[in-house]
């Protein structure tokens, strides 16, 4: 499959996709086909995060990836298909940690875009939490964020971490010295669509969250009791 060359400034240098540049690929549903007049049709849409930019195609129909027009989230950090409203959601870079882009790709010829800029309802903002940990001599504190669908809710999960060097490494040689990320805290918010607000989540009830760069999901601890933590749920 090739790329839409009408957007050459955002396309890869060749038709061969560099696998290391693909952050993730999200499907609207499990690929399914049906025969109608001897032709195979599909209703599955795929959106790919390639180098921070979003491309989409309709499986089994399109022969090339098409770049989605840009909104305000200049670099996509995470991507999810939210089955409750049938839209794709993309989170922006670290400086736009509260914003989302929503894409309705029902009509591939006319993608519908919405920029969502919710307020935060939280005891502390993420920058304030980072400053808090820096006060305890965690000097290289940062965060990553994940979008997760859980029990019909759209969650934004922050993982605050500190970059630490393996004993014996050279801290002034940040490129070659072995290092690891020590997780300091997870912070979970739920999007209240009616109030356009990220609401702080104190408890996940009977849900456990699994987060990662390629895919995040939640499972019920009632269905998988071995996942229950000391407080009933965990990330």
DAVENMO-V896708 format. One record per residue. N is the residue number from 1. RES is the residue in one small letter. PHI is phi in whole degrees, -180 to 180 (* if undefined). Layout:
n=N res=RES phi=PHI
n=N res=RES phi=PHI
//
This chain:
n=1 res=x phi=*
n=2 res=x phi=-103
n=3 res=x phi=-110
n=4 res=x phi=-66
n=5 res=x phi=-77
n=6 res=x phi=-73
n=7 res=x phi=-123
n=8 res=x phi=-64
n=9 res=x phi=-70
n=10 res=x phi=-113
n=11 res=x phi=-83
n=12 res=x phi=-62
n=13 res=x phi=-65
n=14 res=x phi=-146
n=15 res=x phi=-74
n=16 res=x phi=-81
n=17 res=x phi=-77
n=18 res=x phi=-75
n=19 res=x phi=-60
n=20 res=x phi=-70
n=21 res=x phi=-92
n=22 res=x phi=-85
n=23 res=x phi=-76
n=24 res=x phi=-167
n=25 res=x phi=-129
n=26 res=x phi=-119
n=27 res=x phi=-107
n=28 res=x phi=-75
n=29 res=x phi=-166
n=30 res=x phi=-66
n=31 res=x phi=-57
n=32 res=x phi=-139
n=33 res=x phi=-131
n=34 res=x phi=-139
n=35 res=x phi=-93
n=36 res=x phi=-139
n=37 res=x phi=58
n=38 res=x phi=64
n=39 res=x phi=-123
n=40 res=x phi=-90
n=41 res=x phi=-120
n=42 res=x phi=-139
n=43 res=x phi=-114
n=44 res=x phi=-90
n=45 res=x phi=-106
n=46 res=x phi=-116
n=47 res=x phi=-122
n=48 res=x phi=-115
n=49 res=x phi=-95
n=50 res=x phi=-111
n=51 res=x phi=61
n=52 res=x phi=93
n=53 res=x phi=-113
n=54 res=x phi=-101
n=55 res=x phi=-124
n=56 res=x phi=-139
n=57 res=x phi=-158
n=58 res=x phi=-104
n=59 res=x phi=-62
n=60 res=x phi=80
n=61 res=x phi=-121
n=62 res=x phi=-78
n=63 res=x phi=-105
n=64 res=x phi=-149
n=65 res=x phi=-84
n=66 res=x phi=-112
n=67 res=x phi=-72
n=68 res=x phi=-76
n=69 res=x phi=-60
n=70 res=x phi=-78
n=71 res=x phi=-109
n=72 res=x phi=-94
n=73 res=x phi=-82
n=74 res=x phi=-69
n=75 res=x phi=-144
n=76 res=x phi=-77
n=77 res=x phi=-96
n=78 res=x phi=-151
n=79 res=x phi=-143
n=80 res=x phi=-152
n=81 res=x phi=-101
n=82 res=x phi=-100
n=83 res=x phi=-67
n=84 res=x phi=-64
n=85 res=x phi=-120
n=86 res=x phi=70
n=87 res=x phi=-123
n=88 res=x phi=-92
n=89 res=x phi=-121
n=90 res=x phi=-126
n=91 res=x phi=-97
n=92 res=x phi=-82
n=93 res=x phi=-74
n=94 res=x phi=-63
n=95 res=x phi=-78
n=96 res=x phi=-120
n=97 res=x phi=-66
n=98 res=x phi=-96
n=99 res=x phi=-87
n=100 res=x phi=-134
n=101 res=x phi=-111
n=102 res=x phi=-112
n=103 res=x phi=-125
n=104 res=x phi=-103
n=105 res=x phi=-109
n=106 res=x phi=-58
n=107 res=x phi=-104
n=108 res=x phi=-65
n=109 res=x phi=-77
n=110 res=x phi=-147
n=111 res=x phi=-61
n=112 res=x phi=-105
n=113 res=x phi=-116
n=114 res=x phi=-139
n=115 res=x phi=-91
n=116 res=x phi=-109
n=117 res=x phi=-126
n=118 res=x phi=-74
n=119 res=x phi=-84
n=120 res=x phi=-111
n=121 res=x phi=-117
n=122 res=x phi=-151
n=123 res=x phi=-58
n=124 res=x phi=-138
n=125 res=x phi=-77
n=126 res=x phi=-61
n=127 res=x phi=-58
n=128 res=x phi=-66
n=129 res=x phi=-66
n=130 res=x phi=-65
n=131 res=x phi=-63
n=132 res=x phi=-61
n=133 res=x phi=-71
n=134 res=x phi=-65
n=135 res=x phi=-68
n=136 res=x phi=-103
n=137 res=x phi=68
n=138 res=x phi=-91
n=139 res=x phi=-83
n=140 res=x phi=-110
n=141 res=x phi=-89
n=142 res=x phi=-148
n=143 res=x phi=-152
n=144 res=x phi=-127
n=145 res=x phi=-133
n=146 res=x phi=-135
n=147 res=x phi=-100
n=148 res=x phi=-137
n=149 res=x phi=-96
n=150 res=x phi=-144
n=151 res=x phi=53
n=152 res=x phi=82
n=153 res=x phi=-106
n=154 res=x phi=-100
n=155 res=x phi=-107
n=156 res=x phi=-118
n=157 res=x phi=-109
n=158 res=x phi=-103
n=159 res=x phi=-112
n=160 res=x phi=-90
n=161 res=x phi=-140
n=162 res=x phi=-119
n=163 res=x phi=-84
n=164 res=x phi=-123
n=165 res=x phi=-98
n=166 res=x phi=-64
n=167 res=x phi=-51
n=168 res=x phi=99
n=169 res=x phi=-81
n=170 res=x phi=-102
n=171 res=x phi=-67
n=172 res=x phi=-83
n=173 res=x phi=-113
n=174 res=x phi=-72
n=175 res=x phi=-87
n=176 res=x phi=-106
n=177 res=x phi=-72
n=178 res=x phi=-66
n=179 res=x phi=-149
n=180 res=x phi=-146
n=181 res=x phi=-106
n=182 res=x phi=-95
n=183 res=x phi=-71
n=184 res=x phi=-99
n=185 res=x phi=-169
n=186 res=x phi=-108
n=187 res=x phi=-127
n=188 res=x phi=-117
n=189 res=x phi=-128
n=190 res=x phi=-116
n=191 res=x phi=-82
n=192 res=x phi=-93
n=193 res=x phi=-66
n=194 res=x phi=-68
n=195 res=x phi=-92
n=196 res=x phi=53
n=197 res=x phi=-143
n=198 res=x phi=-85
n=199 res=x phi=-99
n=200 res=x phi=-66
n=201 res=x phi=-105
n=202 res=x phi=-85
n=203 res=x phi=-142
n=204 res=x phi=-92
n=205 res=x phi=57
n=206 res=x phi=-100
n=207 res=x phi=-113
n=208 res=x phi=-120
n=209 res=x phi=-105
n=210 res=x phi=-118
n=211 res=x phi=-120
n=212 res=x phi=-170
n=213 res=x phi=-67
n=214 res=x phi=-92
n=215 res=x phi=-167
n=216 res=x phi=-129
n=217 res=x phi=-158
n=218 res=x phi=-129
n=219 res=x phi=-132
n=220 res=x phi=-85
n=221 res=x phi=-74
n=222 res=x phi=-73
n=223 res=x phi=-79
n=224 res=x phi=-128
n=225 res=x phi=-61
n=226 res=x phi=-69
n=227 res=x phi=-89
n=228 res=x phi=-67
n=229 res=x phi=-94
n=230 res=x phi=-66
n=231 res=x phi=-107
n=232 res=x phi=99
n=233 res=x phi=-156
n=234 res=x phi=-163
n=235 res=x phi=-108
//
